[in-house]
Amino acid sequence: FHYWVRRTSEQLQLYQTDPESSTYLDADRVKQLNGIGFVKLEKQKREIKHAVTGTWEENFEELKAFKEKNGHTNVPSLPVSSLR
């Protein structure tokens, strides 16, 4: 889940620079992210090399649930299951 959030954050940054550059996000997904107050993560020095699991929709629902529980969208790098 964290890797999906990281990838989405990176793609949002690309989309905001040039909407045509992101094949991962479209206007509807950006609207959904903005609707829950998604905040882009600070860029880290290493690249994400882990696979993202689940569909965009499944991960977005998990992000909404995380925000509902925690009041923010700053998902930690630890597996969310270890935080429950």
Secondary structure by P-SEA (a helix, b strand, c coil): caaaaaaaaaaaaaaaacccccccccaaaaaaaaaacccccccccccccccccccaaaaaaaaaaaaaaccccccccccccccc
